[in-house]
Amino acid sequence: MKEYKVEVTEFYIRWYNLENQLHRENGPAVEYANGGKAYYINGNYLTEQKFNDRNNPCTDKMVEIDGVKYKLTKI
């Protein structure tokens, strides 16, 4: 189980790891009241695409088996 510090204001919700860095492994570390989101791992900003690629490394990857190409999907 991951332990987080959560800061809630009328403008945003922020998740921090125990080192006080913006961090959330299973979603955006910052959610703004206007619907905006920002993704951070250990204080490092990630675009939504890079965050999704990190958490789903095989989704949409192509593999070839016996000369036949397959596209991987999460089940």
Secondary structure, DSSP 8 states (H G I E B T S, - for coil): ----EEEE-SSEEEEE-TTS-B--TTS-SEEETTS-EEEEETTEEE-HHHHHHHH-TTTT-EEEETTEEEE----
